[in-house]
């Protein structure tokens, strides 16, 4: 399979708004900061932008300093991550859940779960929190791919890997980008105790806590989500939390 080609274009208007555009296997994805004005008078041509940038660089040496480049990379990265807040979790959308959680909602709550979980011998809590925050970060580009989309696990993994690599380059590389990539890979490959804990938190979060809440709030039958993770927990904390939620569901 040919690797995805990523293209990013920075469009600058008078308002200094930023739009990042990505193309993956022929499908376009965009992450927006403040929307540029639609007025033709406020749009600057690429040539004019280039000339103005060159002039600014010549008159302000600090504009090309490492600190300036680092700040620009960080804001570009965070602008792309905005998609995590606006993209709803696809499984809930397909089930007709009203106002379902976003990808960012999901990752944040998992981070809180890692924070309050009981101590586990040999498990680094801080690492679990970080892993929970980044485990779905590539979905800022590829979206929330579900089994019903007809995409194989291998294809899904490759798309997400390529998206992650692009995001790390967008961040400018360096130790922070490497940490994100290492945490994501460790989670995907399930190669550590922390990864096993976070994977269990992922199952508890989506297939138990959120499912129970939507059933109670919206009167939906979402039993398939409970059944999809039955017997798949790897840690005692995952099993204990899932058992508690299942008990509450039976008694509701």
N, C-alpha and C positions, 0 to 999 in steps of 0.2 A: 504494500500500500504506500502510495506517495505521501510524504509528510506534508502537513498543512503549511500554507504560506501565510504569514502574518504581514499585514501592511498597516502602518499607523501614520496618520496624517494630522498635523496640527494646524488648525485653522484659527487665525487670530483676527478679531474684529476690534473696533475702537474701544469696546468695553473690556478688552483683554480676556474675553471668555475663551474657554477651551473645549474643543470637541475632539475626542479620540475615536478613530474609525478603524475597525479591524475586519479583515476578510479571512474566513476559515473555510476551506473546501468549498468556496463559491458562495458561502452564506455570510452576510454582513452583520456585524454587531457594532453597536455604538455605545459609548459611555459619555454622558454629558455632565459638564459643569453648568454654570449659568448659561442659558441659551443665548447664542449670538442673535443680534437684531436681524430681522428679516428685511430690513430696509436696505436697498442697494447702496444708499449713501453711507451706510455704516460698515460696509464690507470692504476690506482692503485686498487688493489683488496680490497674488503670490509674489510678483516682481516688486511691488511697492513694499510688501512686508519684508522681503529679503533686503532691499535697499535700506529700509529703516533699521533693520536689525544690524546690518553692517555698520551703519553710522553710529548706532548706539554702542556697539562693541568698541568702535574706535575711540569714542569720547568717554567711555566708562570702562576702564580696564577690569574693574571688579566684577563686571557682568559675566565674564567668562571664568571667574574664580571657581575653585572646587566647591566652596560653600554655596555659590549661586547655582551651579549645576546640580548639586545635591538637593537643594530646595526645590528646583524645578522638577526633578525626577520624583521626589516624594509627593508633590502635589499632583503630578500626572498619574501616579500610582493610586493615590487616594480617590482621584476623580473616576478612575476606572472601577474602583471598589464600590462606588455609589450604586452600580448595577446590582450588587448583592442586596441592597436595601429595597430596591424597586422590583426585583424579580421574585414573584411568588413561587412557592414550592409546587412543582407541577403535579405531584400526586394528589394534593388536596384540591387543586383547580379542576382536575379531571373528575373528581368525585363530587363536584358542585359545592364544596365548602365555601361559605361566605366569608369574605375578608380573611383568607388563609395567611399563615405566616410567610414571611420572606426568607430568603436564604440567610440574610444577616440575622434575622430573628432567631433562626434555628441555631446558628453558630454561637450567638451571644448566650443563649440559654444553656447551651452545652458547656460554655466556659464557666458559667455560674455553677453548674452541676459539678464540674471538676473542682471548683473552689471549695464547695461545701462537703464533698465526699469525705468519708472517714479515711484516716491514714491507712495506707497499704504498704506493708514492708517491701522495700526495694523499688517503690514507685515514686518518681519525682513529680510532686503535685504541680509545681510551676510549669514543668514541661507539658503536663497534661492540659493545663489551661491554654498554653500557647498552641498546642496541637489542635485543640477544639476550635480555636479562633481561626485557624488557617486550613482546616481539613477540606473545606468545600470552596476555597478561595478561587480556584480555577473556573468555577461556575460563573464568575463575573463575565467571562467570555463565552464559554460553551453553553451556559444555561443549565437548568436542572434536568438532566437526562434520566428518564425512567425506563424500566424494562418494557413498558408498553410502546416505547418509541421504535422498537425493532432494531436497536443498535447493540451490537455485541459488546460484551464486557471488555474485550481487547480493544475494539475501536473506541469505546468510551474512555478507556484508560489512556490511549494514545492521544486523543483529542485534548484531554485534560492535562497530560504531560506537556504537550506543545503549548497550551495556553499558559501553564505555569512558567515555562521557560521564557515566554514572551513577557509575562508580568515581571519576572525577576530582572530581565534586561531593561524594562521600562523603569524599574526602581533604581537602575544604575549599577547593578551588581553589588559587590561588597559583602560584608559580613551579615547584614540584615537580610539581604536577598538569599544568601546561602542558608541562613537559618530557616527561612520560610520554606525553601526547597527541600531541605533535609527533613524538616518536620512533616511536610506533606508526603514525601516519599516513604518515610518511616511508617506513617499511618496507612498509606495505600498498601504497603507490603506486609503490614502487620508483624513487624520484626522485633518489637519490644513489649515489655510489660505495659508501658504507657500507651502504646498503640492499641493493645487489647482492651485496656480500660476505656479509652476514648471511643473505640468502636462499640463497646457495650453501652456507653452513654448515648451514642448516636441512636442505637436501637431503642433504648428506653425513652429517649426524647421524642422520637418521631412515632414509633409504633405503639407506645404505651401512654405516655403523658399527654401528648398532643391529641392522640386518637380519643382518649377518654374525655378530654375537654370538649372536643368537637361533638362527640356523641351526646354529652350532657347539655351543651349549650344549644345545639342545632337539631337534636333528635335524629341524628343519622346513624345508620348501621354500618360501622366501619370494622367489623369483625375480621375481615381479611388482613388488616394491618397487624392485629394481634397475632393471628395465625402465622403470618409470614416470618416472624422471628422466634417462634416457639422452639425451645431446645437449642438455640443458637448462641446463647450467652457464654462468654469465655471466662468471666470473673465472678467472684462471690458477690461483689457489690452490684454487678449487673443483674444477677439472678435475684438478689434480695429486693432490689428496687422494683424489678418487673413483677415479682410475686406480690409485693405490697399493692401495686397499682391494679393487678388482676383481681386481688381480693376486694378492693374498693369497687371495681366494676361489677363484680358479682353481687355485692351488697347494695348497689345503687337502686 
